[in-house]
Structures are given as C-alpha cells and as structure tokens.
Amino acid sequence: MTRSSRGVIVAVTAAVGVAIALAFIGVFGASGASPRTGPLVVDSRLAAPPARFVRGDGLYDGKGAKQRLEAPVSGALMGPLSPVAVASPDGSSVAYSAWHELRSVDSALSFSAQRIRPGDALAVPSLRVADDEGHDFLVARGAYSAAWRTDGALAYVQGVEPSFRAGEIYDGRVYVRRGIHGPAVEWTTEPARYVVYAWAGERLLLYRIGAGESLELLVADGPGRVRPFADGSAVAVSPDGTRVAVLSPDAASIRVLDVASGREQAWLDVTTSSPALRWIGYSGSWTRDRVVAPASSGLAVFRVGQESIQLEQALSLSQAEFPAGVQEPLFAGKETDEIVATAEAPAGDGDAAAFFLDCDRLARTCARGTPVPAKEWPRLVRNPSRPGRELP
C-alpha cells in the first residue's frame, strides 16, 4: 500500500469517527451522558396512553377496554396535589376520588349533624375502589385523596361533614386503614383542610392548606404524630421512600429532604441554573436517579445524587398550543426516557380540553391524544408511594 493510500484511509477513518462523535453528542449532549435541552415536537397520533387511566365514569386499561365506574372521578378538592386515581400495590385495584353533585335542594336535609338549607349548592365527595373483577364499592362517604402503602394500608381525608357547600372551606381529618375493609384510625389531631399525597416508607406525606391557598407539607410518623416538614409542595418521593423532592413556595427552587430527619441534602435554584427556568411545578415523578417535573418551559428533568441535584434537561412546549403547560408528568417505566403527562388547553366552546402526552425525551418528540372535556378529569392511574415505579 502506498503512503498516499494510507493517508486516504486514515482521513476517511477520522472523518467517520468525527461523524459518529457528533451524532453521539447530538443525541446525548456535549457531556456524552445528558440528553439535549430543547423543544419537543408534538404530533397527534396517540390512540391511548400506555397505561391505565380514568375519565368521567370510566376506568380504561390502556388497551381499548373500559370498566364503568359507579361514580364519576373528580379531583375538585385537591387538584394535582394528589392523584385522582391510585393503584393498589399489586395493581389489582384502583382507589378513586368521586364527586356527586346535588344541584338543587328543595327542602331542608340533614347529613349527620350538618344542616342543609333550601337553595344550597351542594356536592358529596366519596372515596371508592374498583378492582379487576369488576367490583366497585364505597370506602368512605365525604372522603377524597388517597395514598396506598406497599403493605396495603390506605390513607385518605374524610370531611368533618360529608357534603361540600360551595364557597365554604371543607375541613377534614386524615384516616388510615390497614386494609380496605379494616377499621379507620385517625392520624391527625385536629381538623383542617388536608390533602393526602403519598407514603414515604412507613411515613405519610400530607398537605395542610392555609389562608390564600398556602401549602404546608407535613409528615405523619403514626397516629397523632404529625410534624411540620416543609413549606411548599412535593415534587416526588424517592424510589426507596427515604427522601422527597420539595418545591419552594415561590416555585423557584427545588430541595431534596430526608424524610426521617427533615435534613436538606441538596438544593437548586432553577432561575439561575443552565438553562434557566422561570419556575417548576409539583406532582412529578422519581425513577432511579431522575426526577421529572412540570416547568415554565414544559418539562424539567433533574439528576439526583446522594448530596446533589442538577438540572439535566429542559424540554419546551409551544406556549400557544400548551398555555397551561402539563400536569402530573411521570416516567412510564423502569427507565427514564419515556414521560407521560396530562395537558389542558382552551376549547372552542370556552371550556378547557384535556389530553394525554406520551413523550420520548431522548428523541424530543411527543404523541398527543384526542382532546376531551377537562371537567371529566382524564388522569393516569398512578401510585407515588410505590417504590421504584409509579405505574402498575
């Protein structure tokens, strides 16, 4: 082989190597490990999300089958602070928050000691469980928001009075049952406006909502043993249940706290990170060493270490198409490359429409589902208390 021939081979080999390296960087980022930050390309080709979900009075298996529920689902008393539908640890049952409106009260009624006046606008929340065998039964009337522990214990909020009157605060107490049909044991010491979020091992994370919709995150170590944990809201519980990522009240920073001690292990101001975000949201997901959360851009993915947290990827969505961003994003499997979420947008009739998104964060693409009325509360069935993976 001549010297010139060897030179051509070396040059070609080098060029191929550079091309492969550039392709690798393009997919995984300049560090060789981090996916690229940038816009998500969205198309409308999602027939159904890749998991069970609820909508209106239906529980869907994600494969086209529907189980009719005894009452329509609703997150009216907790919004995205707590899942509307929570899977049991083995995935065989779903606890869901329901809502029954009593729009017209013609005469005085009495629910327990609560006096209902003619003309009152009322609704009665309830917590129900539907299982794979088609059974659907009432757990508690006047109850909402559930957290299902790995050993089967079920936590929820039950109102001091079962009916909700428009314009009034709905105070309640937090109860835990060791099984669905077991006796209810009160874990709180006084009534307040609570929302149950998730179990962190044997400890229960819950919110107390105060004046001006302020949020205080509490930890219950057992019946009557409730302690302040953090101001702000929970983003996600770690897979082993020992830590929780917490959002600051101004939505500008995220902390990682040890649940047992409350000690701060890591902190990040997202307004000064690279890239910088205006805010991040709560009710995300934590799988392995990654956390996904709603963000001003659309979605934010964080890498969490033992004593560190850093913004790994910011994925942006069109503000015109997604003015309200996304809600309750979560990793769809044991890996962290697929993210599913719910989004809302104004509809032509003035009401909001909701739809599911199924996104590949490595390819930066999303499939968008068919819009449905947001008032039907289309949400994924999930369990933020489940170690390692939220989807059954």
Disulfide bonds with the S-S distance in Angstrom:
Cys359-Cys366 2.00
